[in-house]
Amino acid sequence: MIGSRPLLQLQQSILDTPILQLASRIMNIPYTHNIRNIELESLALEILSYSLQIFVYDSNRTNLPAAITKSEFQRLQHAKEVLLQQMDNPPSLLELSRIIGMNDFKLKHHFKAVFGTTVFGYLRDIRMEKAILLLQDGMTSVSMAAAHVGYTNASYFASAFRKRYGMNPSEFLHYANNIR
């Protein structure tokens, strides 16, 4: 499956932040017996799926638009890191473009070409992933989770959450608390 590519590349993909978050969830599964086993299996499959997706994507990197140089790709990776680190108070598109040293038009165009979503679509996705982790622990209220991931308006957070997960955050919180 890995062909001529070294196993080290697959191992490096495992160190990606979402995979570390999933691994952390495995270590802190609050459920018991059968539900714990189901949760453990689903998280392990999610890690495997994500790792393989990254690995396959990296092997197909030659399919990137010819206009994107290696240096620009590295800047786009840096943009993702900045968004991860500052998700609660993200820079504007112009500020992000200055931080990574790329004009805003290229940033928008290349980010979507490489990652398949807009800069702020990616930001929304990572915020929702972090919010669901916070709500799953049962120690965080909906308003606290919203504030922690950078939403100042709770109704806007609830709308984004509902759009992503198909239920209100309060419903999810109630469901997560009842499963324990």
C-alpha atoms as a printed R data frame, in Angstrom:
    type eleno elety resid chain resno       x      y       z
1   ATOM     1    CA   MET     A     1   0.000  0.000   0.000
2   ATOM     2    CA   ILE     A     2   2.774  2.453   0.799
3   ATOM     3    CA   GLY     A     3   4.677  1.508  -2.368
4   ATOM     4    CA   SER     A     4   8.061  3.143  -2.640
5   ATOM     5    CA   ARG     A     5   7.290  5.733   0.013
6   ATOM     6    CA   PRO     A     6   8.971  5.246   3.385
7   ATOM     7    CA   LEU     A     7   6.908  4.255   6.378
8   ATOM     8    CA   LEU     A     8   8.234  7.377   8.100
9   ATOM     9    CA   GLN     A     9   5.852  9.479   5.973
10  ATOM    10    CA   LEU     A    10   2.889  7.514   7.286
11  ATOM    11    CA   GLN     A    11   4.202  7.847  10.831
12  ATOM    12    CA   GLN     A    12   4.577 11.610  10.392
13  ATOM    13    CA   SER     A    13   0.929 11.888   9.265
14  ATOM    14    CA   ILE     A    14  -0.112 10.291  12.553
15  ATOM    15    CA   LEU     A    15   1.361 13.241  14.434
16  ATOM    16    CA   ASP     A    16  -1.241 15.550  12.877
17  ATOM    17    CA   THR     A    17  -3.241 17.486  15.490
18  ATOM    18    CA   PRO     A    18  -6.697 15.936  14.832
19  ATOM    19    CA   ILE     A    19  -5.188 12.479  15.275
20  ATOM    20    CA   LEU     A    20  -3.654 13.507  18.579
21  ATOM    21    CA   GLN     A    21  -7.074 14.806  19.670
22  ATOM    22    CA   LEU     A    22  -8.661 11.469  18.760
23  ATOM    23    CA   ALA     A    23  -5.940  9.609  20.659
24  ATOM    24    CA   SER     A    24  -6.614 11.819  23.670
25  ATOM    25    CA   ARG     A    25 -10.305 10.953  23.449
26  ATOM    26    CA   ILE     A    26  -9.365  7.249  23.481
27  ATOM    27    CA   MET     A    27  -7.397  7.731  26.672
28  ATOM    28    CA   ASN     A    28 -10.341  9.490  28.336
29  ATOM    29    CA   ILE     A    29 -13.361  7.401  27.326
30  ATOM    30    CA   PRO     A    30 -15.827  7.895  30.174
31  ATOM    31    CA   TYR     A    31 -18.171  5.044  29.275
32  ATOM    32    CA   THR     A    32 -18.191  1.535  30.683
33  ATOM    33    CA   HIS     A    33 -18.391 -1.985  29.240
34  ATOM    34    CA   ASN     A    34 -20.130 -2.325  25.864
35  ATOM    35    CA   ILE     A    35 -20.491  1.380  25.138
36  ATOM    36    CA   ARG     A    36 -16.803  1.862  25.947
37  ATOM    37    CA   ASN     A    37 -15.851 -0.874  23.460
38  ATOM    38    CA   ILE     A    38 -18.013  0.662  20.729
39  ATOM    39    CA   GLU     A    39 -16.558  4.125  21.365
40  ATOM    40    CA   LEU     A    40 -13.017  2.713  21.393
41  ATOM    41    CA   GLU     A    41 -13.546  0.903  18.107
42  ATOM    42    CA   SER     A    42 -15.114  3.936  16.423
43  ATOM    43    CA   LEU     A    43 -12.266  6.232  17.525
44  ATOM    44    CA   ALA     A    44  -9.645  3.726  16.366
45  ATOM    45    CA   LEU     A    45 -11.339  3.474  12.973
46  ATOM    46    CA   GLU     A    46 -11.529  7.265  12.770
47  ATOM    47    CA   ILE     A    47  -7.789  7.534  13.441
48  ATOM    48    CA   LEU     A    48  -7.038  4.878  10.816
49  ATOM    49    CA   SER     A    49  -9.307  6.560   8.288
50  ATOM    50    CA   TYR     A    50  -7.797  9.995   8.909
51  ATOM    51    CA   SER     A    51  -4.237  8.652   8.727
52  ATOM    52    CA   LEU     A    52  -4.868  6.883   5.456
53  ATOM    53    CA   GLN     A    53  -6.605  9.931   4.016
54  ATOM    54    CA   ILE     A    54  -3.587 12.097   4.821
55  ATOM    55    CA   PHE     A    55  -1.203  9.463   3.525
56  ATOM    56    CA   VAL     A    56  -3.061  9.045   0.225
57  ATOM    57    CA   TYR     A    57  -3.481 12.794  -0.127
58  ATOM    58    CA   ASP     A    58   0.243 13.322   0.400
59  ATOM    59    CA   SER     A    59   1.073 10.681  -2.200
60  ATOM    60    CA   ASN     A    60  -1.151 12.486  -4.709
61  ATOM    61    CA   ARG     A    61   0.406 15.858  -4.024
62  ATOM    62    CA   THR     A    62   1.583 15.960  -7.643
63  ATOM    63    CA   ASN     A    63  -2.078 16.599  -8.550
64  ATOM    64    CA   LEU     A    64  -1.905 20.068  -6.999
65  ATOM    65    CA   PRO     A    65  -2.295 22.959  -9.408
66  ATOM    66    CA   ALA     A    66   1.024 23.694 -11.095
67  ATOM    67    CA   ALA     A    67   0.842 27.298  -9.879
68  ATOM    68    CA   ILE     A    68   1.399 26.226  -6.263
69  ATOM    69    CA   THR     A    69   5.059 26.034  -5.373
70  ATOM    70    CA   LYS     A    70   6.565 24.062  -2.498
71  ATOM    71    CA   SER     A    71   7.194 27.327  -0.663
72  ATOM    72    CA   GLU     A    72   3.562 28.383  -1.087
73  ATOM    73    CA   PHE     A    73   2.403 24.973   0.119
74  ATOM    74    CA   GLN     A    74   4.532 25.382   3.253
75  ATOM    75    CA   ARG     A    75   2.997 28.826   3.811
76  ATOM    76    CA   LEU     A    76  -0.481 27.303   3.509
77  ATOM    77    CA   GLN     A    77   0.464 24.711   6.124
78  ATOM    78    CA   HIS     A    78   1.634 27.563   8.329
79  ATOM    79    CA   ALA     A    79  -1.734 29.285   7.806
80  ATOM    80    CA   LYS     A    80  -3.474 26.142   9.080
81  ATOM    81    CA   GLU     A    81  -1.227 26.103  12.151
82  ATOM    82    CA   VAL     A    82  -1.978 29.773  12.864
83  ATOM    83    CA   LEU     A    83  -5.715 29.081  12.627
84  ATOM    84    CA   LEU     A    84  -5.388 26.109  14.977
85  ATOM    85    CA   GLN     A    85  -3.431 28.128  17.522
86  ATOM    86    CA   GLN     A    86  -5.686 31.187  17.342
87  ATOM    87    CA   MET     A    87  -9.116 29.642  16.725
88  ATOM    88    CA   ASP     A    88 -10.646 31.557  19.627
89  ATOM    89    CA   ASN     A    89  -9.450 34.880  18.183
90  ATOM    90    CA   PRO     A    90  -8.407 34.268  14.570
91  ATOM    91    CA   PRO     A    91  -6.672 36.829  12.416
92  ATOM    92    CA   SER     A    92  -8.561 38.415   9.540
93  ATOM    93    CA   LEU     A    93  -7.786 37.158   6.060
94  ATOM    94    CA   LEU     A    94  -5.495 40.139   5.465
95  ATOM    95    CA   GLU     A    95  -3.695 39.603   8.780
96  ATOM    96    CA   LEU     A    96  -3.277 35.893   8.034
97  ATOM    97    CA   SER     A    97  -1.895 36.657   4.597
98  ATOM    98    CA   ARG     A    98   0.655 39.026   6.149
99  ATOM    99    CA   ILE     A    99   1.615 36.459   8.793
100 ATOM   100    CA   ILE     A   100   2.378 33.789   6.199
101 ATOM   101    CA   GLY     A   101   3.823 36.148   3.591
102 ATOM   102    CA   MET     A   102   1.307 35.557   0.781
103 ATOM   103    CA   ASN     A   103  -1.209 37.947  -0.729
104 ATOM   104    CA   ASP     A   104  -4.821 37.427   0.266
105 ATOM   105    CA   PHE     A   105  -6.011 36.425  -3.223
106 ATOM   106    CA   LYS     A   106  -3.419 33.649  -3.460
107 ATOM   107    CA   LEU     A   107  -4.142 32.584   0.099
108 ATOM   108    CA   LYS     A   108  -7.876 32.186  -0.614
109 ATOM   109    CA   HIS     A   109  -7.378 30.520  -3.994
110 ATOM   110    CA   HIS     A   110  -4.537 28.170  -3.027
111 ATOM   111    CA   PHE     A   111  -6.015 27.248   0.366
112 ATOM   112    CA   LYS     A   112  -9.205 26.033  -1.287
113 ATOM   113    CA   ALA     A   113  -7.267 24.206  -4.022
114 ATOM   114    CA   VAL     A   114  -5.042 22.399  -1.521
115 ATOM   115    CA   PHE     A   115  -7.397 21.742   1.405
116 ATOM   116    CA   GLY     A   116 -10.750 21.601  -0.374
117 ATOM   117    CA   THR     A   117 -12.363 24.307   1.747
118 ATOM   118    CA   THR     A   118 -12.094 28.017   2.351
119 ATOM   119    CA   VAL     A   119  -9.905 29.471   5.077
120 ATOM   120    CA   PHE     A   120 -12.910 30.250   7.240
121 ATOM   121    CA   GLY     A   121 -14.626 26.978   6.321
122 ATOM   122    CA   TYR     A   122 -11.580 25.234   7.780
123 ATOM   123    CA   LEU     A   123 -11.724 27.486  10.845
124 ATOM   124    CA   ARG     A   124 -15.412 26.671  11.355
125 ATOM   125    CA   ASP     A   125 -14.656 22.939  11.056
126 ATOM   126    CA   ILE     A   126 -11.873 22.957  13.645
127 ATOM   127    CA   ARG     A   127 -13.977 25.076  15.980
128 ATOM   128    CA   MET     A   128 -16.834 22.579  15.772
129 ATOM   129    CA   GLU     A   129 -14.471 19.634  16.357
130 ATOM   130    CA   LYS     A   130 -13.056 21.344  19.447
131 ATOM   131    CA   ALA     A   131 -16.544 22.291  20.671
132 ATOM   132    CA   ILE     A   132 -17.832 18.735  20.455
133 ATOM   133    CA   LEU     A   133 -14.806 17.505  22.407
134 ATOM   134    CA   LEU     A   134 -15.500 20.089  25.103
135 ATOM   135    CA   LEU     A   135 -19.176 19.144  25.286
136 ATOM   136    CA   GLN     A   136 -18.405 15.420  25.389
137 ATOM   137    CA   ASP     A   137 -16.448 15.732  28.608
138 ATOM   138    CA   GLY     A   138 -19.632 16.842  30.374
139 ATOM   139    CA   MET     A   139 -17.795 19.542  32.327
140 ATOM   140    CA   THR     A   140 -18.429 22.381  29.877
141 ATOM   141    CA   SER     A   141 -21.675 24.257  29.291
142 ATOM   142    CA   VAL     A   142 -22.798 25.206  25.798
143 ATOM   143    CA   SER     A   143 -22.007 28.882  26.370
144 ATOM   144    CA   MET     A   144 -18.554 28.036  27.757
145 ATOM   145    CA   ALA     A   145 -17.797 25.798  24.757
146 ATOM   146    CA   ALA     A   146 -18.965 28.524  22.376
147 ATOM   147    CA   ALA     A   147 -16.739 31.113  24.038
148 ATOM   148    CA   HIS     A   148 -13.782 28.734  24.206
149 ATOM   149    CA   VAL     A   149 -13.791 28.173  20.441
150 ATOM   150    CA   GLY     A   150 -14.267 31.850  19.639
151 ATOM   151    CA   TYR     A   151 -18.014 32.347  19.203
152 ATOM   152    CA   THR     A   152 -19.230 35.480  20.969
153 ATOM   153    CA   ASN     A   153 -22.828 34.904  19.892
154 ATOM   154    CA   ALA     A   154 -24.295 31.709  21.365
155 ATOM   155    CA   SER     A   155 -27.120 31.538  18.808
156 ATOM   156    CA   TYR     A   156 -24.620 31.736  15.950
157 ATOM   157    CA   PHE     A   157 -22.640 28.939  17.600
158 ATOM   158    CA   ALA     A   158 -25.801 26.847  17.998
159 ATOM   159    CA   SER     A   159 -26.682 27.405  14.349
160 ATOM   160    CA   ALA     A   160 -23.201 26.351  13.168
161 ATOM   161    CA   PHE     A   161 -23.274 23.329  15.494
162 ATOM   162    CA   ARG     A   162 -26.724 22.283  14.273
163 ATOM   163    CA   LYS     A   163 -25.622 22.658  10.658
164 ATOM   164    CA   ARG     A   164 -22.560 20.474  11.272
165 ATOM   165    CA   TYR     A   165 -23.987 17.779  13.581
166 ATOM   166    CA   GLY     A   166 -27.734 17.858  12.936
167 ATOM   167    CA   MET     A   167 -28.712 18.704  16.524
168 ATOM   168    CA   ASN     A   168 -28.507 21.615  18.915
169 ATOM   169    CA   PRO     A   169 -25.482 21.690  21.222
170 ATOM   170    CA   SER     A   170 -27.788 21.514  24.252
171 ATOM   171    CA   GLU     A   171 -29.379 18.332  22.838
172 ATOM   172    CA   PHE     A   172 -25.929 16.857  22.312
173 ATOM   173    CA   LEU     A   173 -24.897 17.801  25.830
174 ATOM   174    CA   HIS     A   174 -28.022 16.182  27.261
175 ATOM   175    CA   TYR     A   175 -27.414 13.038  25.169
176 ATOM   176    CA   ALA     A   176 -23.729 12.861  26.176
177 ATOM   177    CA   ASN     A   177 -24.594 13.229  29.873
178 ATOM   178    CA   ASN     A   178 -27.252 10.502  29.724
179 ATOM   179    CA   ILE     A   179 -24.962  7.935  28.101
180 ATOM   180    CA   ARG     A   180 -22.511  7.963  30.986
